[in-house]
Amino acid sequence: MTYTLRFLPEVEDDAVAAYIWYEQKAPGLGENFLRTFYGDAGKLSQNPLMYPTLHLKFRRRLLQRFPYAIYFGTEEREIVVFGLFHCARDPRGIQSILQHRR
């Protein structure tokens, strides 16, 4: 089955905030982060159901090289990315944010 990929506008804000943080740490690292994020997100369409369901309908894919996770759901033939969060964040806080973004 072929899936289309859609990002909520808030996810772009999540990605930009992480980009800025990494870019301040080392020039070019923010670019590497964005490449990793969008590359890993693009791979979701290959088999989105292989990733674990953590909270209600949300699934999670961990990023390569960076301590971040993509939270997404599937709706018919569409993958909707609801969030991009650092793995050290409180899981209850992530759940709360995801609830409001649904």
C-alpha positions in Angstrom: 0.0 0.0 0.0 1.2 3.5 -0.9 1.0 6.2 1.8 1.3 10.0 1.4 3.2 11.9 4.0 1.8 15.0 5.7 3.3 17.2 8.5 1.3 19.3 10.8 2.5 22.9 10.8 3.6 22.5 14.5 6.1 19.9 13.4 7.9 22.4 11.2 8.2 24.6 14.3 9.6 21.6 16.3 12.1 21.0 13.5 13.2 24.6 13.3 13.7 24.9 17.0 15.9 21.8 17.0 17.8 23.1 13.9 18.6 26.4 15.7 19.8 24.6 18.8 22.1 22.3 16.9 23.3 25.0 14.6 24.4 27.1 17.6 26.4 24.1 18.9 28.3 23.6 15.7 27.8 25.2 12.2 26.3 22.6 9.8 25.0 20.3 12.6 21.5 21.9 12.2 21.6 21.0 8.5 22.6 17.5 9.3 19.7 17.3 11.8 17.1 18.5 9.2 18.5 16.0 6.6 18.2 13.2 9.1 14.7 14.2 10.2 13.2 14.6 6.7 15.1 11.5 5.4 13.8 9.3 8.3 10.3 10.8 7.9 10.3 9.9 4.3 11.1 6.3 5.1 7.9 6.0 7.1 5.9 5.4 4.0 7.7 2.2 3.3 6.1 0.4 6.2 4.5 2.7 8.8 2.8 -0.1 10.8 6.2 -1.6 11.8 6.7 1.1 14.4 5.2 0.7 17.8 2.0 2.3 19.0 2.8 4.2 22.2 -0.2 6.3 23.1 -3.7 5.9 21.5 -3.1 6.0 17.8 0.4 7.5 17.8 3.4 5.6 16.6 7.0 6.5 17.1 10.2 6.3 15.0 13.5 7.2 16.6 15.8 9.3 14.5 19.2 8.1 13.5 22.2 9.9 15.0 20.0 12.4 17.0 18.0 11.8 20.3 14.7 12.7 18.7 11.6 10.8 17.9 8.9 11.3 15.2 5.4 10.8 16.4 2.9 9.9 13.7 -0.4 8.3 12.9 -1.9 6.6 9.9 -5.3 7.5 8.4 -6.3 5.4 5.5 -3.5 6.0 3.0 -2.0 8.9 4.7 0.8 9.2 7.3 0.3 12.3 9.5 3.3 13.5 11.5 2.1 15.1 14.7 5.3 15.8 16.5 9.1 15.8 16.7 10.3 15.6 20.3 13.6 15.2 22.1 13.7 11.8 23.7 14.6 13.3 27.2 11.2 15.0 27.4 8.6 13.8 29.9 6.4 11.2 28.1 3.3 12.7 29.8 4.1 16.1 28.4 4.5 14.6 24.9 1.2 12.8 25.3 -0.5 16.0 26.3 0.9 17.9 23.3 0.0 15.1 20.9 -3.6 15.1 22.3 -4.0 18.8 21.5 -2.5 18.3 18.0 -4.9 15.5 17.0 
